[in-house]
Amino acid sequence: MNKLVLSALAATVAVGTTNASEGDWAGLDAELNTLTSSLDDHGAPAISGYVEATYDTDTGFGDSAFGIGRHGLNMAGSVGGYGYNFDIFGNTFEAGGGDAFLTFEMGGIGWTMGVFRAPTTMNNLIDEEDMHFMDRSALGGQGARTTGLMASGSMDSLGYWIHIGNAEELTARVSYDVMSGDGINLSVAYSMDDLADASWMEANISSGPFGIAATMGDSDAGGGDSAMVLHASYDVNDTWGLGIRSTDQDDGGDETMDWAITYSDGGARWTFQTNDDDDLMLGCIVGF
């Protein structure tokens, strides 16, 4: 768009300067270059998004239904050392909807301010379009956004995120890479939410196409403080992936077991998921 505007401007100026000298043209070139630089420095956003069409064999009311699952439109960029990121997600910018935050660095610390996901479990922090399953586990907030100011950084293998929100809410996460490289990768993390009086411990291990993640702590679904989710995955190849999720809500009920098979086809990823109640869900998500 900028090139189109500048080309039209150059053509317009050229019509009125048919007899211009070489010095005049040199001055015009300098002015156009200055205009181009000023437009480029205004932080035009990069736009991306995703949308998922779904089919559920059991909505919980004895019926099957087509619908829309994960979806969102993101705009992100930076201006003068300040980054911005906001989503059109769930038709709202409020907490619980999409992100709307600014980022900057001060004192060697990264800062995030606005609406974003609180630094709790990895299952809560992973972006919707990157999830293996079509839904989140009930540990860590299930992707809900919060408001506030967050400081983050790293020291060697240690990473930290500290969030202060409304109503004196304090949320923090600390992770540590025990080992990493071409072989086995192992990381552990601890996170807590002071306002919700909840905490979680995590361990993630991966080796080649295999991955295992274990999370233990307070349940979002009304269970106890020793709920546990175990997620194992295997990338068969660049096209097919397998996942299994075991959940114990620590509420006196039975553990549940969910399965998901993913199939990547061009710009789309299909998910075939069956939950513990034999409910079969189908999703096709396209990113752009």
Secondary structure as GFF3:
##gff-version 3
##sequence-region A 1 288
A	DSSP	alpha_helix	2	15	.	.	.	ID=ss1
A	DSSP	alpha_helix	22	40	.	.	.	ID=ss2
A	DSSP	beta_strand	46	56	.	.	.	ID=ss3
A	DSSP	beta_strand	65	79	.	.	.	ID=ss4
A	DSSP	beta_strand	82	88	.	.	.	ID=ss5
A	DSSP	beta_strand	100	106	.	.	.	ID=ss6
A	DSSP	beta_strand	109	117	.	.	.	ID=ss7
A	DSSP	alpha_helix	122	125	.	.	.	ID=ss8
A	DSSP	three_ten_helix	128	130	.	.	.	ID=ss9
A	DSSP	beta_strand	145	155	.	.	.	ID=ss10
A	DSSP	beta_strand	158	164	.	.	.	ID=ss11
A	DSSP	three_ten_helix	166	168	.	.	.	ID=ss12
A	DSSP	beta_strand	170	179	.	.	.	ID=ss13
A	DSSP	beta_strand	184	193	.	.	.	ID=ss14
A	DSSP	beta_strand	198	207	.	.	.	ID=ss15
A	DSSP	beta_strand	210	217	.	.	.	ID=ss16
A	DSSP	beta_strand	227	235	.	.	.	ID=ss17
A	DSSP	beta_strand	240	248	.	.	.	ID=ss18
A	DSSP	beta_strand	256	265	.	.	.	ID=ss19
A	DSSP	beta_strand	268	274	.	.	.	ID=ss20
A	DSSP	beta_strand	280	287	.	.	.	ID=ss21
###
